[in-house]
């Protein structure tokens, strides 16, 4: 188990450290001029749509304090939606509304919010409270994903998402992030969600962790993770591999959600993806990254996906 391993064991695991990630992969393969595309979720969405890459529907955006007062018109009769900062990180500032009664809005936990509460949250987003570097931000309002029923039993009052690390266009490691009562319905590991390591070959569960500890059952639904296999796996690998050409970034984290009607959608991209995916998989990233470095550049997305599926689970 990585969490309790010695340094020698970690080296044998091929664990990618933060310093190594920053110096040898992010700094080397991610040009700074390309960061704005992924640091701003609105720009990411616009670029993905232009490249015919599926993303959640954008209901509207709020860019100025004046537009905050137009929230009722933006929402219309919408009963389910998500409010998020365009430049947020680590799940901060995201508000998920799953039910509405008039101007009363309900979170997945059942907590009731007023229209003024929503406006206050958006004003906080505009002020930069949740943005990288505290810079003024934009609030996005997106449709709430109606997640695939096959994954419903692995999540509690929220939408599970899939994080795939893509290096030089190759999907090298993946995990499912499952919301819990502790995470308040958000698929964020820092807030208590469960991370389930996935085989690149077929999307089957390998291991699962919550707060750094191995678990076999979802803490709220009691469903065993050993039975989990992600549907539409080939499409997910294709979709995330295409994000290399979309962004030009060599080392990225691609977050995918499965909508019951629309299938896999790119939720957001990250130029500085975290390292907890290694804990979820009980495998280090470094051998897979070194393997890709030794390959010749390949513009064929299908070939990259096939190599990933046949190779990386053995490294």
CORCORPE-V87514 format. One record per pair of residues at least 6 apart in sequence whose C-alpha atoms are under 6 Angstrom apart, sorted by the first residue. I is the first residue (numbers start at 1). J is the second residue. Records with the same first field share a line. If there is no record, write none. Layout:
I: J ; J
This chain:
2: 282
13: 283 ; 284
14: 284 ; 286 ; 287
15: 284 ; 285 ; 286
16: 285 ; 286
29: 250
30: 249 ; 250
37: 43 ; 44
38: 44 ; 269 ; 270
39: 87
40: 86 ; 87
41: 86
42: 86
54: 265
55: 265 ; 266
57: 142 ; 143
58: 142
59: 141 ; 142
60: 141
61: 139 ; 140 ; 141
62: 138 ; 139
63: 138
79: 99 ; 100
80: 97 ; 98 ; 99 ; 144
81: 97 ; 142 ; 143 ; 144
82: 95 ; 96 ; 97 ; 141 ; 142 ; 144
83: 94 ; 95 ; 140 ; 141
84: 94 ; 139 ; 140
85: 125 ; 138 ; 139
86: 138 ; 139
87: 131
88: 130 ; 131
92: 130
93: 130
96: 107
97: 106 ; 107
98: 107 ; 108
99: 106
103: 115
104: 113 ; 114
105: 112 ; 113
106: 112
108: 157
126: 136 ; 137 ; 138
127: 136
128: 134 ; 135 ; 136 ; 137
145: 259
146: 259 ; 260
147: 258 ; 259 ; 260
148: 258 ; 259 ; 260
155: 178 ; 179
156: 179 ; 180
157: 185
158: 179 ; 185 ; 186
160: 177 ; 178 ; 187
161: 176 ; 177 ; 256 ; 257
162: 175 ; 176 ; 255 ; 256
163: 174 ; 175 ; 254 ; 255
164: 173 ; 174 ; 253 ; 254
165: 171 ; 172 ; 173 ; 252 ; 253
166: 172 ; 251 ; 252
167: 250 ; 251
168: 250
169: 241 ; 244
170: 241 ; 304
174: 198
175: 196 ; 197 ; 198
176: 195 ; 196
177: 187 ; 194 ; 195
178: 187 ; 193 ; 194
179: 185 ; 186 ; 187 ; 193
180: 193
182: 192
183: 191 ; 192 ; 193
187: 193
194: 209 ; 210
195: 208 ; 209 ; 280
196: 207 ; 208 ; 280
197: 205 ; 206 ; 207 ; 280 ; 281
198: 204 ; 205 ; 206
200: 309
201: 309
203: 229 ; 230 ; 233
204: 228 ; 229
205: 228
207: 281
208: 214 ; 215 ; 280
209: 215 ; 280
216: 224 ; 225
217: 223 ; 224 ; 225
252: 270 ; 271
253: 269 ; 270 ; 273
254: 269
255: 266 ; 267 ; 268
256: 265 ; 266 ; 267
257: 264 ; 265
258: 264
278: 284
